[in-house]
Amino acid sequence: MSAFLDALGRVPPLLAQHVLLSAAAVVLGIVISLPLAILATRRPRAGNVILGFASLVQTVPSLALLALFYPLLLWLSALVGGGIPALGFLPSLIALTLYALLPIIRNGVAGLTGIDPAVRQAAQAVGMTSAQTLRLVEAPLVAPVLIAGIRTAAVWTIGAATLSTTVGQPSLGDMIFAGLQTQNWALVLAGCFAAAGLALAADALIGLIERGIARRRRPLWIGASVALIVGLLLATAPLWQRADGTVVTIGAKNFSEQYILARLIGDRLERAGYTVRYRDGLGSAVIYGALSGGDVDVYVEYAGTLWTGPMRRTDVPDPKAMVAGIGRWAQATSGVRSIGSLGFENAYAFAMRGDDAKRRGIESLADLVDAAPGLTLGSDLEFLERPEWTAVRKAYPLRFKATTPYAPTFMYRALASGGADVISAFSSDGRIAADRLTVLSDPRHAIASYDALLMVAPARAKDAKFVAALTPLVGRIPVGAMREANYQVDRDADKRTPEQAADWLATRIGL
């Protein structure tokens, strides 16, 4: 129970962001949908196109729709010379607004087409114009049906907003994604309960407005409207506190090591007098863009990810040369500063159950080639789309029976249970030793080195106080200490939170 109560303490600031995003998307959806619903009833051919588009949007998975706007906004920003944020609020707002259109438009069209033609004729007979008929006759009749559509859109939007975490927008999804990855079920439950409570509250209040209008009880719908507005203001109150230059944003990807390192960095910056906030669960494809654009102030990246991803390099140089080259490239292309390596590497490393590898006589990726057609590969969620996988398949013609992506924690569980025979493990993961896994060697050096690098946003690169607070971390973390910290979060028994593991790691390295 104490863990759940602690998790609830993280709800208010994320709830504020969630409410602001959801409310903005619903309001914008209403503004767009109302004229489209009117047009759809006045022009049936246009109506078919409008409803067809809104229905098509609903067939796109919400996570894919959110991710779609990242490259689109990047392209638009480059086209106009910058200034358009590709991460965070804007792409989330656009995607969720599109998701809100269908129920509002459909209910608006249904309400308007359901009005008895005699009513319109009567309005025309007394001399009303089309605009007056719409405002004084049709709108009151359609309102209950239309608000029912808004009610549905609000609930859908609140639920889908939890996925905005993946594109850098803080929401209650931060708690859910982090809890799933670290198996902190109190965090998952707190995030789910908060999101469900928000959806139920919105549904109830909008339902009262709908009922009050339908029954022509003005005090009911006015009171519900006031309660809804007051609730929005109270829920978003944490956002109205004015931030200053001491507020910094620390980014993290979606696995335990990143959560731990983000908290370790956060502790250093808090001691230096900064106010810290976290953006967890960002994917490799977006987090560097968030840093270079100033949406994130600092995070830990891995050399091989930058080398093979944004830099598009296919060669595999000496690790020191790679780190130096990344520093020069980041500074020259975006003003990002690489402070240095933390002292350990977290490389992709293919692993098998120790007894299974021994039985099959597999010690390297070269040995795996012949056995692969009878084996299942389990990977993390992004590995199969990364250039590292392309490089491995080029060096070793691996053809697995099946490939299945998992969240990293569940990937190890799949290997232990036999759901996967080989996984794309991480070399700094404590579960490798704990589960007695065999890490396959890479004799053809297809996989680049993955030194953990402290990357700082352009604006913070010039902040001497900021850089000085982080510099003591450079070269300070041995891989053994990182493995132990990771395992403290990932193990089933005596599990620790990322915050506790970060405190342990700070003590372990003398900070």
C-alpha positions in Angstrom: 0.0 0.0 0.0 2.8 2.4 0.8 4.3 1.9 -2.7 0.9 2.7 -4.2 0.6 5.9 -2.1 4.1 6.9 -3.2 3.2 6.3 -6.8 0.1 8.5 -6.4 2.4 11.3 -5.3 3.7 11.4 -8.9 0.2 11.9 -10.4 -0.5 15.7 -10.0 2.1 17.1 -12.4 1.5 14.4 -15.0 -2.3 14.7 -14.6 -2.0 18.4 -15.3 -0.2 17.7 -18.6 -2.7 14.9 -19.4 -5.7 17.2 -18.8 -4.3 20.1 -20.8 -3.5 17.9 -23.8 -6.8 16.1 -23.7 -8.9 19.2 -23.2 -7.0 21.1 -26.0 -7.6 18.1 -28.4 -11.3 17.9 -27.6 -11.9 21.6 -27.9 -10.0 21.8 -31.2 -11.9 18.7 -32.4 -15.2 20.4 -31.7 -14.1 23.6 -33.5 -13.1 21.6 -36.6 -16.0 19.1 -36.4 -19.0 21.5 -36.2 -18.6 23.2 -39.6 -17.7 19.9 -41.2 -20.9 18.3 -39.8 -23.0 21.2 -41.2 -21.2 20.9 -44.5 -21.8 17.1 -44.6 -25.5 17.6 -44.2 -25.8 20.4 -46.7 -23.5 18.7 -49.3 -24.0 14.9 -49.3 -21.0 14.3 -51.6 -18.7 16.3 -49.4 -20.3 14.5 -46.4 -19.2 11.1 -47.8 -15.6 12.3 -48.1 -15.6 13.9 -44.6 -17.0 10.9 -42.8 -14.8 8.6 -44.9 -11.7 10.5 -43.8 -12.7 10.6 -40.1 -13.5 6.9 -40.2 -10.1 6.2 -41.9 -8.3 8.0 -39.1 -9.9 5.6 -36.6 -8.5 2.6 -38.4 -4.9 3.8 -37.7 -3.6 2.6 -34.4 -3.2 5.6 -32.1 0.4 4.9 -31.3 1.2 4.9 -35.1 -0.7 8.1 -35.6 1.3 9.8 -32.8 4.6 8.6 -34.2 3.6 9.6 -37.8 3.7 13.3 -37.0 7.3 13.3 -35.7 8.9 12.9 -39.1 6.2 15.0 -40.7 6.8 17.9 -38.4 10.6 17.5 -38.7 10.2 17.9 -42.5 8.0 20.9 -42.2 10.4 22.5 -39.7 13.3 22.0 -42.1 11.1 23.3 -44.9 10.3 26.6 -43.2 13.7 27.0 -41.6 13.0 25.7 -38.1 10.7 26.8 -35.3 8.1 23.9 -35.5 8.4 21.5 -32.5 8.5 17.9 -33.7 8.2 16.4 -30.2 5.9 16.8 -27.3 2.7 18.8 -27.3 2.2 19.7 -30.9 2.3 16.2 -32.5 0.3 14.8 -29.7 -2.3 17.5 -30.1 -2.7 17.0 -33.9 -3.0 13.2 -33.6 -5.5 13.3 -30.7 -7.6 16.0 -32.4 -7.9 13.8 -35.5 -8.9 10.9 -33.3 -11.7 13.1 -31.7 -13.3 14.0 -35.1 -15.3 10.9 -35.9 -17.8 10.7 -33.0 -18.4 14.5 -33.0 -19.0 14.7 -36.8 -21.0 11.5 -36.9 -23.3 12.5 -34.1 -23.6 16.0 -35.5 -24.6 14.6 -38.9 -27.0 12.1 -37.4 -28.7 14.9 -35.3 -29.1 17.3 -38.2 -30.4 14.7 -40.7 -32.8 13.4 -38.0 -34.7 16.7 -37.8 -38.2 16.6 -39.2 -38.2 18.6 -42.5 -41.5 20.2 -41.4 -39.6 21.9 -38.6 -37.3 23.6 -41.1 -40.2 24.5 -43.3 -42.0 26.1 -40.4 -38.9 28.2 -39.6 -38.7 29.3 -43.2 -42.4 30.1 -43.2 -42.0 32.6 -40.4 -39.2 34.3 -42.3 -36.0 32.9 -40.7 -32.8 32.8 -42.7 -30.7 29.7 -43.0 -28.3 31.0 -40.4 -31.2 31.8 -38.0 -32.7 28.4 -38.6 -29.4 26.7 -37.7 -28.9 28.9 -34.6 -32.4 29.1 -33.2 -34.0 25.8 -34.4 -31.6 23.2 -35.4 -28.8 23.7 -32.9 -31.1 23.3 -29.8 -32.6 20.1 -31.3 -29.2 18.7 -32.2 -27.4 19.6 -29.0 -28.1 16.5 -26.9 -27.0 14.2 -29.7 -23.9 16.3 -30.5 -22.9 16.4 -26.9 -23.2 12.6 -26.7 -20.6 12.5 -29.5 -18.3 15.0 -27.6 -18.7 12.8 -24.6 -17.4 9.8 -26.5 -14.6 11.8 -28.0 -13.5 13.0 -24.6 -13.2 9.5 -23.2 -11.4 8.2 -26.3 -9.0 11.1 -26.2 -8.2 10.7 -22.5 -7.3 7.1 -23.0 -5.2 7.7 -26.2 -3.3 10.5 -24.5 -1.4 8.0 -22.3 0.5 7.0 -25.5 1.8 10.6 -26.0 4.7 9.6 -23.7 6.3 7.9 -26.7 6.6 11.2 -28.6 7.9 13.2 -25.7 4.7 14.7 -24.2 4.4 14.1 -20.4 1.2 12.3 -19.5 -0.1 9.7 -17.2 1.4 7.2 -19.7 4.8 8.1 -18.2 3.9 6.1 -15.1 2.3 3.3 -17.0 5.2 2.8 -19.4 7.9 3.1 -16.7 6.0 0.8 -14.4 5.6 -1.9 -17.1 9.3 -1.7 -17.9 10.5 -1.9 -14.3 7.7 -4.2 -13.2 6.6 -1.6 -10.6 2.9 -2.5 -10.6 2.1 0.2 -8.0 3.2 2.7 -10.6 1.2 1.1 -13.3 -2.0 0.9 -11.2 -1.6 4.5 -10.1 -1.3 5.7 -13.7 -4.2 3.5 -14.8 -6.5 4.5 -11.9 -5.7 8.2 -12.5 -6.4 8.0 -16.3 -9.6 5.9 -15.6 -10.8 8.4 -13.0 -10.2 11.3 -15.3 -12.1 9.6 -18.1 -15.0 8.8 -15.7 -15.1 12.3 -14.3 -15.2 13.9 -17.8 -17.8 11.4 -19.0 -20.0 12.1 -15.9 -19.8 15.9 -16.2 -20.4 16.0 -19.9 -23.2 13.5 -19.4 -24.9 16.0 -17.0 -24.6 18.7 -19.6 -26.2 16.4 -22.1 -29.0 15.5 -19.7 -29.6 19.1 -18.7 -29.9 20.3 -22.3 -32.1 17.3 -23.3 -34.5 17.9 -20.4 -34.2 21.7 -20.7 -33.0 22.1 -17.2 -30.8 25.1 -17.3 -29.4 24.9 -13.8 -28.2 21.4 -14.4 -26.3 21.9 -17.6 -24.9 25.3 -16.4 -23.8 23.8 -13.1 -22.1 20.9 -14.8 -20.4 23.2 -17.3 -19.1 25.4 -14.4 -17.9 22.2 -12.6 -16.1 21.0 -15.7 -14.3 24.4 -16.2 -13.3 24.6 -12.5 -12.1 21.0 -12.6 -9.9 21.8 -15.6 -8.4 24.8 -13.9 -7.7 22.9 -10.7 -6.2 19.9 -12.5 -3.9 22.1 -14.6 -2.9 24.4 -11.7 0.6 22.9 -11.5 1.3 24.1 -15.0 0.7 27.7 -14.2 3.7 28.0 -11.9 6.2 30.1 -13.7 9.4 28.2 -14.6 12.8 29.8 -14.7 16.2 28.9 -16.0 16.9 26.6 -13.1 14.3 24.0 -14.4 16.0 21.3 -16.4 14.5 18.4 -18.3 16.2 15.0 -18.2 15.4 12.5 -21.0 15.4 8.7 -20.7 14.6 5.9 -23.1 12.3 3.0 -22.2 14.4 0.6 -20.2 15.7 0.4 -16.6 19.2 1.6 -17.1 18.0 4.8 -18.6 15.6 5.4 -15.7 18.4 4.9 -13.2 20.9 7.1 -15.0 18.3 9.8 -15.4 17.7 9.8 -11.6 21.5 9.8 -11.0 21.9 12.9 -13.2 18.8 14.5 -11.6 20.4 14.1 -8.2 23.5 15.8 -9.3 21.6 18.7 -10.8 19.3 19.1 -7.8 22.4 19.3 -5.6 23.6 22.1 -7.8 20.4 24.0 -7.3 18.4 23.1 -10.4 14.7 22.0 -10.4 14.5 18.7 -12.3 11.7 17.1 -14.3 11.9 13.9 -16.3 10.7 12.8 -19.8 10.8 9.0 -19.7 10.0 6.4 -22.3 11.4 8.3 -25.4 12.5 6.1 -28.3 16.0 6.2 -29.8 14.5 7.7 -33.0 13.2 10.8 -31.2 15.3 11.5 -28.1 18.3 13.0 -29.9 16.0 15.3 -31.8 14.5 16.3 -28.5 17.9 17.2 -27.2 19.1 19.1 -30.2 15.8 21.0 -30.3 16.0 21.9 -26.6 13.0 19.9 -25.4 15.4 17.8 -23.4 18.5 19.3 -21.6 20.5 16.2 -21.0 20.4 12.4 -21.4 22.6 9.4 -21.8 23.1 8.1 -25.3 25.1 5.2 -26.6 27.9 5.7 -29.1 26.9 3.0 -31.5 23.3 4.3 -31.6 24.4 7.7 -32.8 27.1 6.3 -35.1 24.8 4.0 -37.0 21.7 6.1 -36.7 21.8 9.9 -37.1 25.4 9.7 -38.4 24.7 6.9 -40.8 28.1 5.4 -40.5 28.7 1.8 -41.4 32.4 1.4 -40.4 33.4 0.2 -36.9 36.4 2.2 -35.7 38.2 2.0 -32.4 35.9 3.0 -29.5 38.0 6.1 -28.6 38.0 7.3 -32.2 34.2 6.8 -32.4 33.6 8.8 -29.2 35.8 11.6 -30.4 34.1 11.6 -33.8 30.6 11.7 -32.3 31.6 14.7 -30.2 32.8 16.6 -33.2 29.8 15.7 -35.3 27.3 16.6 -32.6 28.9 20.0 -32.0 29.2 20.8 -35.7 25.7 19.8 -36.8 23.5 20.8 -33.9 25.5 22.4 -31.1 25.0 19.4 -28.9 27.9 18.8 -26.5 29.2 15.3 -25.5 30.7 15.8 -22.0 32.2 12.3 -22.1 31.8 8.6 -21.5 30.4 7.4 -18.2 32.9 4.6 -18.1 30.9 1.6 -19.3 29.5 0.2 -22.5 26.0 -1.1 -23.1 26.3 -2.9 -26.4 23.8 -5.1 -28.1 24.9 -8.7 -27.5 23.1 -11.8 -28.6 22.5 -14.2 -25.7 21.1 -17.7 -25.2 20.3 -19.8 -22.2 23.6 -21.2 -21.0 22.6 -24.9 -21.1 20.9 -24.6 -24.5 24.0 -22.8 -26.1 26.3 -25.5 -24.6 24.1 -28.3 -25.9 24.0 -26.9 -29.4 27.7 -26.0 -29.4 27.0 -22.3 -30.1 29.6 -19.8 -28.9 29.5 -17.1 -31.5 27.2 -15.5 -34.1 29.1 -17.5 -36.7 28.1 -20.7 -34.9 24.5 -19.4 -34.8 24.1 -19.2 -38.5 23.4 -22.9 -39.1 21.1 -23.3 -36.1 19.1 -20.1 -36.7 16.4 -21.6 -39.0 15.2 -23.7 -36.1 15.3 -21.0 -33.5 13.1 -18.0 -32.4 14.7 -14.6 -31.9 13.3 -12.3 -29.3 14.3 -8.6 -29.5 13.6 -5.3 -27.8 10.9 -3.2 -29.5 13.2 -1.3 -31.8 16.1 -3.6 -32.6 14.7 -5.2 -35.7 14.4 -1.8 -37.3 17.8 -0.6 -36.3 20.9 -0.5 -38.5 22.7 -2.8 -36.0 20.4 -5.6 -37.1 21.0 -4.9 -40.7 24.8 -4.9 -40.1 24.6 -8.2 -38.2 22.6 -9.9 -41.0 25.1 -8.6 -43.5 28.0 -10.1 -41.6 26.2 -13.3 -40.6 23.4 -14.6 -42.9 21.0 -15.2 -40.0 17.5 -16.5 -40.9 15.5 -17.3 -37.8 12.3 -19.4 -37.7 10.5 -16.4 -36.2 11.3 -13.0 -34.7 9.2 -11.4 -31.9 9.7 -8.0 -30.4 9.2 -7.5 -26.6 9.6 -4.8 -24.0 13.1 -5.5 -22.7 12.0 -6.9 -19.3 9.6 -9.3 -21.0 12.2 -10.3 -23.6 14.3 -11.9 -20.8 11.2 -13.6 -19.5 10.5 -15.0 -23.0 14.0 -16.5 -23.1 13.7 -18.0 -19.7 10.3 -19.6 -20.5 11.3 -20.9 -23.9 9.2 -18.4 -25.8 12.5 -17.3 -27.4 15.8 -19.1 -28.0 18.0 -16.1 -28.7 17.6 -12.5 -27.6 19.2 -9.2 -28.4 20.5 -8.6 -24.9 22.3 -5.6 -23.4 25.9 -6.1 -22.2 25.4 -4.0 -19.0 22.3 -6.0 -18.0 22.6 -7.8 -14.6 20.2 -10.5 -15.8 22.9 -12.0 -18.1 24.8 -13.3 -15.1 21.8 -13.8 -12.9 20.1 -16.0 -15.5 23.3 -17.7 -16.5 23.1 -16.7 -20.1 25.8 -17.2 -22.7 26.7 -14.1 -24.7 27.7 -15.0 -28.2 30.9 -13.4 -29.5 31.0 -11.3 -32.6 34.2 -12.4 -34.5 33.4 -10.3 -37.5 32.9 -7.1 -35.5 29.5 -6.3 -37.0 28.3 -4.5 -33.8 29.9 -1.1 -33.0 30.9 -0.1 -29.5 28.3 1.5 -27.3 30.0 3.7 -24.7 27.4 5.5 -22.6 27.8 9.2 -23.3 26.5 12.3 -21.5 24.9 14.4 -24.1 23.9 18.0 -23.3 21.6 20.4 -25.3 23.0 23.4 -27.1 21.7 25.9 -24.6 23.0 24.0 -21.6 26.4 23.3 -23.2 27.3 26.9 -22.4 26.1 26.7 -18.8 29.3 26.2 -16.8 27.4 25.4 -13.6 25.3 22.8 -15.3 28.3 21.1 -17.0 30.3 21.2 -13.7 27.6 19.4 -11.9 27.7 16.5 -14.4 31.4 16.3 -15.1 32.2 14.1 -12.0 30.1 11.3 -13.6 32.5 11.0 -16.6 34.5 7.8 -16.4 33.1 7.1 -13.0 30.7 4.1 -13.5 32.3 0.7 -14.1 30.2 -1.8 -16.0 30.0 -4.1 -12.9 28.3 -1.4 -10.8 25.9 -0.6 -13.6 24.9 -4.2 -14.0 24.2 -4.5 -10.3 22.1 -1.3 -10.3 20.2 -2.5 -13.3 19.5 -5.9 -11.7 18.3 -4.2 -8.5 15.4 -2.8 -10.6 14.8 -5.8 -12.8 14.9 -8.7 -10.4 11.7 -10.2 -9.0 12.7 -10.4 -5.3 13.7 -7.4 -3.2 13.0 -5.1 -6.2 14.1 -1.5 -5.9 12.9 1.6 -7.7 15.1 3.5 -10.2 15.5 6.2 -7.6 16.7 3.7 -5.0 19.1 2.1 -7.5 20.4 5.5 -8.5 21.1 6.3 -4.8 22.9 3.0 -4.4 25.0 3.6 -7.6 25.9 7.1 -6.4 27.2 5.6 -3.1 29.0 2.8 -5.0 31.0 5.2 -7.2 31.7 7.6 -4.3 29.3 10.4 -5.2 
